[in-house]
Amino acid sequence: MVGKYIFALLIAFPCPVRTDGQQLLPQRNQTPITPDWVSKLDLGLYSVAWSPNNQLVAFGGRGTIQICRAPSFAVERTLETGQEEIWGLAWSPDGTQLACAGKDGTVQFWRAGEMQKKLFQGGWILDIGWNPDGASVMAVDYTGLAKEWDGQGYLRASIELDGDGLGVDWSPKGRFFAVTTGQGGSRLLLFDAQSGVLRWRRQDLPSNYAAPFGYGLDEVNGVRYSRSGNWIATAHQDGRIIVHSAVTGDPVFAAQMHSPGIGGARRVAWSSGGDWLVSCGEDGRVNCVAFPKGKQQILLLDTDKAVWSVGWSSNNKWIAAVGEEGRAWIWSTGFIRPTITNRPEHRSKHL
């Protein structure tokens, strides 16, 4: 969890592994890929979000949001939110609104550079997500609450979680939402949005993992649905990226993408075709891995400070990342080769 550690544990960095225990042997480049664009925008950056039409990308920093326009990525607009650190950032499905949430415990809605509404959740909000119908936003916070707010500012639902709320994402059709937790929970949970019922919860603790002081069991820091809705990817404090079946929650893939402990994985994002994952971590790295075989890995960034968030544009052309040093990096994805898988992405009717 952010800001909780006091000292580091020295743990060996293992090879990527599958959930069946067999090691993967990735083909990893030794030199990071040079970004197409990099800029220092703030003293610290914590979140990134691509607009649905991929023309804009927003970066959340210390109380301000910088909005840049592709492909030059010149800063088009700066929003002064006063939220201290902006960890939650998401565009509405129609691209007309930008929701942001931060350390001050508020959720704000912005349209055309003007704040439309400010909601008070209470705890430090670490992630938010728009319902695909555009009618509401789900926010998870450090006090262990998940709250759904509608566009008018009314609270639709409030769920007490089993630990700190760290990540949230909706299924593509909005029937379900996935939440990840830390501390005593450290789990992935799937809720039915219509009934509020918990469908399943999963926890995957490595037998040899020792959490650093102040962390939970193996905090699950980030979560993202694949575009098809078939898979849910999670980022873990022990440095792994795990992919689960969205129906059962069973793990189908795992890779050790970042250093264990305080170097752990923070966020994860899918390519639009569902054949690649990109992750960032507190070890200062941004990595790509091919799904579902995992035999191809690409190192994008290796820096000295934590990289807090990463986003893949829905047109598959760009990957963006932001970090503790206040820089934003963007790579064009021409270096990634399409993969041939034996499990093509199909859209799930029930999601």
C-alpha positions as CSV (number, residue, x, y, z in Angstrom):
1,M,0.0,0.0,0.0
2,V,1.2,3.5,-0.8
3,G,3.1,5.2,2.0
4,K,3.1,2.3,4.4
5,Y,6.5,0.7,4.1
6,I,9.4,1.5,6.4
7,F,12.1,-0.8,5.1
8,A,12.7,-3.1,2.2
9,L,13.0,-6.9,2.2
10,L,15.5,-8.4,-0.2
11,I,13.8,-11.1,-2.1
12,A,15.1,-12.9,-5.3
13,F,13.3,-11.9,-8.5
14,P,12.1,-15.2,-10.0
15,C,11.3,-16.1,-13.6
16,P,7.7,-15.8,-14.8
17,V,5.5,-18.7,-13.7
18,R,2.2,-20.1,-14.8
19,T,-0.5,-21.0,-12.3
20,D,0.4,-24.7,-12.7
21,G,3.9,-23.9,-11.4
22,Q,5.7,-24.4,-14.6
23,Q,8.3,-21.6,-15.4
24,L,7.9,-19.4,-18.4
25,L,11.0,-18.5,-20.4
26,P,10.2,-15.1,-21.8
27,Q,12.1,-13.4,-24.6
28,R,12.8,-10.1,-22.9
29,N,14.6,-7.2,-24.5
30,Q,17.6,-6.0,-22.4
31,T,17.2,-2.3,-23.3
32,P,14.0,-0.5,-22.7
33,I,12.0,0.8,-25.7
34,T,12.6,4.5,-26.2
35,P,9.3,6.3,-25.7
36,D,7.8,8.4,-28.5
37,W,7.0,11.2,-26.0
38,V,8.0,12.0,-22.5
39,S,7.4,15.1,-20.4
40,K,7.6,16.1,-16.7
41,L,4.2,17.5,-16.0
42,D,4.1,17.7,-12.2
43,L,6.0,16.9,-9.0
44,G,4.2,13.5,-9.0
45,L,1.8,11.7,-11.3
46,Y,-0.6,8.9,-10.1
47,S,-3.2,8.1,-12.8
48,V,-3.7,8.1,-16.6
49,A,-6.8,7.7,-18.7
50,W,-7.4,7.7,-22.5
51,S,-10.6,9.2,-23.9
52,P,-12.8,6.7,-25.7
53,N,-12.0,8.3,-29.1
54,N,-8.3,8.1,-28.3
55,Q,-7.7,11.8,-29.1
56,L,-7.1,12.9,-25.5
57,V,-5.1,11.4,-22.6
58,A,-5.5,12.8,-19.1
59,F,-2.8,12.6,-16.4
60,G,-3.6,13.0,-12.7
61,G,-1.0,14.7,-10.5
62,R,-0.8,16.7,-7.3
63,G,-4.1,18.5,-7.4
64,T,-4.1,19.1,-11.1
65,I,-5.0,17.2,-14.3
66,Q,-3.1,17.7,-17.5
67,I,-5.0,16.8,-20.7
68,C,-3.0,16.3,-23.8
69,R,-4.0,15.7,-27.4
70,A,-2.7,13.0,-29.6
71,P,-0.5,12.6,-31.6
72,S,1.7,15.6,-30.6
73,F,0.6,15.3,-26.9
74,A,0.8,19.0,-26.3
75,V,-1.0,20.0,-23.1
76,E,-4.4,21.3,-24.2
77,R,-5.9,22.0,-20.8
78,T,-5.1,22.0,-17.1
79,L,-7.7,21.3,-14.5
80,E,-7.2,22.6,-10.9
81,T,-9.0,20.0,-8.7
82,G,-7.4,20.6,-5.3
83,Q,-7.5,16.9,-4.6
84,E,-3.9,16.6,-3.3
85,E,-3.0,13.4,-5.2
86,I,-5.3,12.2,-8.0
87,W,-5.3,8.4,-8.0
88,G,-8.6,7.8,-9.8
89,L,-9.2,9.1,-13.3
90,A,-11.7,7.9,-15.9
91,W,-13.6,9.3,-18.9
92,S,-17.3,8.7,-19.3
93,P,-18.2,6.2,-22.1
94,D,-19.3,9.0,-24.4
95,G,-16.1,11.0,-23.7
96,T,-17.9,14.1,-22.6
97,Q,-17.0,14.0,-18.9
98,L,-13.9,13.2,-16.9
99,A,-14.3,11.9,-13.4
100,C,-11.4,12.2,-11.0
101,A,-10.8,11.2,-7.4
102,G,-8.1,11.7,-4.9
103,K,-6.4,11.7,-1.5
104,D,-8.9,14.3,-0.2
105,G,-11.7,11.8,-0.5
106,T,-13.7,13.6,-3.2
107,V,-15.0,12.6,-6.6
108,Q,-15.3,15.4,-9.2
109,F,-17.0,15.5,-12.6
110,W,-15.6,17.8,-15.3
111,R,-17.0,18.8,-18.6
112,A,-15.3,21.1,-21.2
113,G,-12.9,22.3,-18.5
114,E,-15.6,23.2,-15.9
115,M,-16.3,21.2,-12.7
116,Q,-19.9,20.0,-12.8
117,K,-20.2,18.3,-9.4
118,K,-18.2,17.4,-6.3
119,L,-19.0,14.5,-4.2
120,F,-17.6,13.6,-0.7
121,Q,-16.8,9.9,-0.2
122,G,-14.7,10.4,2.9
123,G,-11.6,8.2,2.6
124,W,-8.6,8.4,0.3
125,I,-9.9,7.2,-3.1
126,L,-7.5,5.0,-5.0
127,D,-9.5,4.0,-8.1
128,I,-12.7,4.8,-9.9
129,G,-14.6,3.4,-12.9
130,W,-17.5,4.4,-15.0
131,N,-20.4,2.0,-15.5
132,P,-20.5,1.3,-19.3
133,D,-24.0,2.7,-19.4
134,G,-22.5,6.1,-18.4
135,A,-25.0,6.6,-15.6
136,S,-22.8,6.1,-12.6
137,V,-19.2,5.9,-11.2
138,M,-17.8,3.4,-8.7
139,A,-15.1,4.5,-6.3
140,V,-13.0,2.5,-3.9
141,D,-11.2,4.0,-0.9
142,Y,-8.6,3.4,1.8
143,T,-11.3,3.0,4.5
144,G,-12.6,-0.2,2.8
145,L,-15.7,1.2,1.1
146,A,-16.9,0.9,-2.5
147,K,-19.5,3.5,-3.4
148,E,-21.5,3.9,-6.5
149,W,-22.5,7.5,-7.4
150,D,-25.0,8.4,-10.1
151,G,-24.6,11.4,-12.4
152,Q,-26.8,13.6,-10.3
153,G,-24.6,13.1,-7.2
154,Y,-26.8,10.6,-5.4
155,L,-25.3,7.5,-3.7
156,R,-26.7,4.4,-5.3
157,A,-24.8,1.8,-3.3
158,S,-22.2,1.5,-0.5
159,I,-20.4,-1.8,0.1
160,E,-18.1,-2.6,3.0
161,L,-15.1,-4.5,1.7
162,D,-12.7,-6.9,3.5
163,G,-9.8,-4.6,3.3
164,D,-8.6,-1.3,1.8
165,G,-10.2,-0.7,-1.6
166,L,-7.4,-0.5,-4.1
167,G,-8.8,-1.1,-7.6
168,V,-12.2,-1.3,-9.4
169,D,-13.4,-2.1,-12.9
170,W,-16.8,-2.9,-14.6
171,S,-17.5,-5.7,-17.0
172,P,-18.0,-4.5,-20.5
173,K,-21.8,-4.6,-20.3
174,G,-22.0,-3.3,-16.8
175,R,-23.6,-6.4,-15.2
176,F,-20.7,-7.0,-12.8
177,F,-17.9,-5.0,-11.2
178,A,-14.6,-6.3,-9.9
179,V,-12.9,-4.9,-6.8
180,T,-9.5,-5.5,-5.3
181,T,-8.4,-5.1,-1.7
182,G,-5.4,-4.9,0.5
183,Q,-4.4,-5.4,4.2
184,G,-6.4,-8.2,5.8
185,G,-8.4,-8.8,2.6
186,S,-5.9,-8.8,-0.3
187,R,-8.4,-10.4,-2.6
188,L,-10.2,-10.0,-5.9
189,L,-14.0,-9.8,-5.4
190,L,-16.7,-9.9,-8.1
191,F,-20.1,-8.3,-7.4
192,D,-23.4,-8.5,-9.3
193,A,-24.4,-4.8,-9.8
194,Q,-28.1,-5.6,-10.1
195,S,-28.5,-7.5,-6.9
196,G,-25.4,-6.3,-5.0
197,V,-24.6,-9.9,-4.2
198,L,-20.9,-11.1,-4.0
199,R,-20.5,-13.7,-6.8
200,W,-17.1,-14.9,-5.8
201,R,-13.9,-13.9,-4.1
202,R,-10.3,-15.2,-4.8
203,Q,-7.1,-14.9,-2.9
204,D,-3.8,-16.3,-4.3
205,L,-1.0,-16.2,-1.7
206,P,2.5,-17.5,-2.7
207,S,3.7,-19.9,-0.1
208,N,7.1,-18.3,0.1
209,Y,6.0,-14.6,0.0
210,A,6.8,-12.4,3.0
211,A,5.0,-9.1,2.9
212,P,7.0,-6.0,3.8
213,F,6.2,-4.2,7.1
214,G,2.9,-2.3,6.8
215,Y,1.5,-4.2,3.9
216,G,-1.3,-6.8,3.8
217,L,-1.1,-10.5,2.8
218,D,-0.4,-9.8,-0.9
219,E,-2.3,-6.7,-1.8
220,V,-4.1,-6.7,-5.1
221,N,-3.4,-3.2,-6.3
222,G,-5.1,-3.0,-9.7
223,V,-7.8,-4.8,-11.8
224,R,-8.9,-4.6,-15.4
225,Y,-11.5,-6.6,-17.5
226,S,-10.5,-7.7,-21.0
227,R,-12.5,-6.0,-23.7
228,S,-14.4,-9.3,-24.3
229,G,-15.3,-9.6,-20.7
230,N,-13.9,-13.2,-20.5
231,W,-10.9,-12.4,-18.4
232,I,-10.0,-10.2,-15.4
233,A,-6.3,-9.2,-14.9
234,T,-5.0,-8.2,-11.5
235,A,-1.7,-6.6,-10.3
236,H,-0.2,-7.9,-7.0
237,Q,2.2,-6.6,-4.5
238,D,4.4,-9.7,-4.8
239,G,5.1,-8.5,-8.4
240,R,2.8,-10.9,-10.3
241,I,0.2,-10.2,-12.9
242,I,-2.6,-12.8,-12.7
243,V,-5.5,-13.4,-15.2
244,H,-8.7,-15.0,-13.9
245,S,-11.7,-16.4,-15.6
246,A,-14.5,-13.8,-15.3
247,V,-17.1,-16.5,-14.8
248,T,-15.4,-18.6,-12.0
249,G,-12.6,-16.4,-10.8
250,D,-10.1,-19.3,-11.3
251,P,-6.6,-18.2,-12.3
252,V,-5.6,-19.2,-15.9
253,F,-2.3,-17.3,-16.2
254,A,0.4,-15.7,-14.0
255,A,3.7,-13.9,-14.7
256,Q,6.3,-12.4,-12.4
257,M,6.5,-9.0,-14.0
258,H,7.9,-6.9,-11.2
259,S,10.1,-7.3,-8.1
260,P,8.3,-8.8,-5.0
261,G,7.5,-6.8,-1.9
262,I,7.9,-3.0,-2.1
263,G,8.7,-3.2,-5.8
264,G,5.3,-4.9,-6.6
265,A,3.0,-4.4,-9.5
266,R,0.6,-1.5,-9.3
267,R,-1.7,-1.4,-12.3
268,V,-2.4,-3.5,-15.4
269,A,-4.0,-2.8,-18.8
270,W,-5.1,-4.9,-21.8
271,S,-4.5,-4.4,-25.5
272,S,-7.8,-4.1,-27.4
273,G,-7.4,-7.6,-28.9
274,G,-6.8,-9.2,-25.5
275,D,-3.5,-10.7,-26.6
276,W,-1.1,-8.5,-24.6
277,L,-1.0,-7.1,-21.1
278,V,1.0,-4.1,-19.9
279,S,1.9,-3.5,-16.2
280,C,3.7,-1.0,-14.1
281,G,5.3,-1.3,-10.7
282,E,7.0,0.3,-7.7
283,D,10.2,-1.1,-9.0
284,G,10.1,1.6,-11.7
285,R,9.4,-0.8,-14.6
286,V,6.8,-1.0,-17.3
287,N,6.5,-4.4,-18.9
288,C,4.4,-6.0,-21.7
289,V,3.6,-9.7,-21.8
290,A,1.8,-11.8,-24.4
291,F,-1.3,-13.6,-23.4
292,P,-2.1,-16.5,-22.9
293,K,1.3,-18.2,-23.4
294,G,3.5,-15.5,-21.9
295,K,6.6,-16.4,-23.8
296,Q,7.1,-12.9,-25.2
297,Q,7.9,-10.1,-22.8
298,I,9.0,-6.5,-23.7
299,L,10.6,-4.1,-21.2
300,L,9.4,-0.5,-21.9
301,L,10.8,1.4,-19.0
302,D,13.3,0.9,-16.2
303,T,13.5,4.0,-14.0
304,D,14.6,4.7,-10.4
305,K,11.2,5.6,-8.9
306,A,7.7,4.0,-8.8
307,V,5.5,3.9,-11.9
308,W,2.0,4.2,-10.5
309,S,-0.4,3.8,-13.5
310,V,-0.5,2.6,-17.1
311,G,-3.1,2.8,-19.8
312,W,-3.5,1.2,-23.3
313,S,-5.5,3.2,-25.8
314,S,-8.6,1.4,-27.1
315,N,-7.4,1.9,-30.7
316,N,-4.3,-0.2,-29.7
317,K,-1.9,2.6,-30.9
318,W,-0.5,3.9,-27.7
319,I,0.6,2.9,-24.2
320,A,0.9,5.6,-21.5
321,A,2.5,5.4,-18.1
322,V,3.0,7.9,-15.2
323,G,5.2,7.8,-12.1
324,E,6.4,9.2,-8.8
325,E,9.0,11.5,-10.5
326,G,6.1,13.4,-12.2
327,R,6.9,12.2,-15.7
328,A,4.5,10.8,-18.3
329,W,5.7,8.4,-21.0
330,I,4.0,7.4,-24.2
331,W,5.0,4.6,-26.6
332,S,3.5,3.8,-30.0
333,T,2.8,0.1,-30.2
334,G,4.3,-0.6,-33.6
335,F,7.0,-2.7,-31.8
336,I,4.4,-5.3,-30.6
337,R,3.8,-8.2,-32.9
338,P,0.2,-9.7,-33.0
339,T,0.2,-13.1,-31.3
340,I,-1.6,-16.2,-32.5
341,T,-3.4,-17.8,-29.6
342,N,-5.5,-20.9,-29.2
343,R,-8.0,-19.0,-27.1
344,P,-9.3,-16.1,-29.2
345,E,-11.3,-13.4,-27.5
346,H,-15.1,-13.9,-27.8
347,R,-17.6,-11.6,-26.3
348,S,-19.4,-13.2,-23.3
349,K,-23.2,-12.8,-23.6
350,H,-23.8,-12.8,-19.8
351,L,-21.3,-10.0,-19.0
